[in-house]
Structure formats: structure tokens, C-alpha cells
Amino acid sequence: MNRARAAEDVFRAIADPTRRAILDRLRAGSAPVNDLAADFAQSRPAISKHLRVLREARLVTEQKVGRERFYTLEPAPLQRAAGWLEGYRGFWQHNLDRLKRHLEET
């Protein structure tokens, strides 16, 4: 995967627990970067790097208001990822049902 596509990869962005926690925090509404950083033991620059990854994956948007930068959750990429994953639910359910039947028969 080339670097530009990797930057937009939702799965890469949500692979990190801190980034998932930031997304969870933003479900409550927009927040300035300083408030987000205060919720974590990591440094503000580290949180800013996480926010950059989320922004590149289009999971958050950034808006400058005065001297502050506010971040807002953009759920559409997550919805697309969930839709893709949902396609595998039937596959796994079918295979687990087959495994169950096999185990019950033996």
C-alpha cells in the first residue's frame, strides 16, 4: 500500500487504542486539542500526532477558532468500515454453525 493510501486507511487509524479513545471522546462533541490532551497521560505533541493520523483518515475534522483548534468526529468512514465488516458476519456465522454441528456429531 502506498503511503498516501496508508494515511487514509481507517483500519490503520483505529488500530491504536489512544486513537480509538480520542474517537470515543469526540462522540460527545467537538473538543479543543488541549482538552483532548488533558484526558491522556501522553504529551500534547503525541496527541497531536494521533489527531493527524485521524485527520488523514478523514475520521476527524479540524477547525481553527481563534487560537484554538477544535476537532470533530466524522463518522462516515467508520460507517463504511462497519459495512465492509458486516459482510463477513454471515460468513463467520455460517462457519461457526458448521463447526458446532461437527463438534456435536463427534
Secondary structure, DSSP 8 states (H G I E B T S, - for coil): --HHHHHT-HHHHHTSHHHHHHHHHHTT--EEHHHHHHTSSS-HHHHHHHHHHHHHTTSEEEEEETTEEEEEE--HHHHHHHHHHHTTHHHHHHHHHHHHHHHHH-
